[in-house]
Amino acid sequence: MAHELGTADLQPTADGSLTLRSHRFGQTYGSAHGAETQARHVFVGGTGVAVQRRARVLEIGFGVGQNLRSTLVVCDRRPLDYLAYEYDPVPAEVLVQLSGGASGNGAGANHPVWQELMLAWPPPVGGELTIGVQEQRLRVRCLDVLSAELPQGWATTVYLDGFSPEANPELWSDEFLLRVAGALAPGGVLATYSAAGRVRRALVAAGLDVEKRPGPPGKREFLRAEKPVDRP
Ligand SMILES: C[S@@+](CC[C@H](N)C(=O)[O-])C[C@H]1O[C@@H](n2cnc3c(N)ncnc32)[C@H](O)[C@@H]1O
């Protein structure tokens, strides 16, 4: 299915960063209260990816790459292995515009991994796009993550970033969250912007130690969930 979104669907958010409105889900990809702020606060800050020496990031829902760009800012040139799933990649011109247009002013847009990605985008349908720059690797798999095989016990960091549990419920089910928890390495940390009770309970049932943390603007709380080191 061809993606129907275009640059006309871009919209500014409260911190000045841009996001995109999805017609299909009736929601924006990033927070209207600040897309970049949310990425930094919840996903980067919540997981502590910035202080991991060799981060292995699993992202559920690559979207418009906001979380990737915010991660590239803090990881800079340190070793990074980033694996993202996205079944409906947006057009290349949308990604370019969103990350600051030709001037590349958006945070992370000048990073070599993002620059290479913009040249190679989109990932092939049913396949994987791989970018490698020195000790950094990015893979974006154009697959429905519900039926995709997830790496087991691999991720030091998980960004659980589907659309809301109401709009995109399949990414928040007990069954799927159990699979996502299985992708975490012992001691690995998952972060998600949702603090819904059923999401928290599903993460607890999946064997993770879950805590609520103060949220970014527009959100009272978000969830941080850690896999105990003694759990496979
Ligand atoms: C909130 S957006 C993600 C925003 C993104 N993390 C970012 O930083 O820009 C949710 C994304 O999940 C994707 N998605 C939803 N269900 C999916 C599924 N079953 N498999 C793969 N991707 C899915 C949507 O297409 C959308 O791009």
The ligand as a MOL file (V3000), in Angstrom:
LIG
                    3D

  0  0  0     0  0            999 V3000
M  V30 BEGIN CTAB
M  V30 COUNTS 27 29 0 0 0
M  V30 BEGIN ATOM
M  V30 1 C 3.9840 6.7730 17.2790 0
M  V30 2 S 4.6170 6.2510 15.7420 0 CHG=1
M  V30 3 C 6.3520 5.9970 16.0810 0
M  V30 4 C 7.1810 7.2490 16.1880 0
M  V30 5 C 8.6590 6.9430 16.0940 0
M  V30 6 N 9.1260 6.0670 17.1310 0
M  V30 7 C 9.5390 8.1650 15.9710 0
M  V30 8 O 10.4560 8.3250 16.7910 0
M  V30 9 O 9.3360 8.9190 15.0330 0 CHG=-1
M  V30 10 C 4.0810 4.5380 15.6550 0
M  V30 11 C 4.6410 3.7930 14.4830 0
M  V30 12 O 4.3530 2.4070 14.6500 0
M  V30 13 C 4.1020 1.8620 13.3760 0
M  V30 14 N 3.3630 0.6030 13.5600 0
M  V30 15 C 2.1110 0.4470 14.0890 0
M  V30 16 N 1.7700 -0.8600 14.1060 0
M  V30 17 C 2.8360 -1.5470 13.5830 0
M  V30 18 C 3.0840 -2.9290 13.3260 0
M  V30 19 N 2.1700 -3.8780 13.6190 0
M  V30 20 N 4.2730 -3.2940 12.7790 0
M  V30 21 C 5.2050 -2.3490 12.4900 0
M  V30 22 N 5.0260 -1.0090 12.6960 0
M  V30 23 C 3.8470 -0.6220 13.2470 0
M  V30 24 C 3.2850 2.9540 12.6920 0
M  V30 25 O 3.2650 2.8010 11.2800 0
M  V30 26 C 4.0190 4.2070 13.1430 0
M  V30 27 O 5.0380 4.5630 12.2530 0
M  V30 END ATOM
M  V30 BEGIN BOND
M  V30 1 1 1 2
M  V30 2 1 2 3
M  V30 3 1 2 10
M  V30 4 1 3 4
M  V30 5 1 4 5
M  V30 6 1 5 6
M  V30 7 1 5 7
M  V30 8 2 7 8
M  V30 9 1 7 9
M  V30 10 1 10 11
M  V30 11 1 11 12
M  V30 12 1 11 26
M  V30 13 1 12 13
M  V30 14 1 13 14
M  V30 15 1 13 24
M  V30 16 1 14 15
M  V30 17 1 14 23
M  V30 18 2 15 16
M  V30 19 1 16 17
M  V30 20 1 17 18
M  V30 21 2 17 23
M  V30 22 1 18 19
M  V30 23 2 18 20
M  V30 24 1 20 21
M  V30 25 2 21 22
M  V30 26 1 22 23
M  V30 27 1 24 25
M  V30 28 1 24 26
M  V30 29 1 26 27
M  V30 END BOND
M  V30 END CTAB
M  END
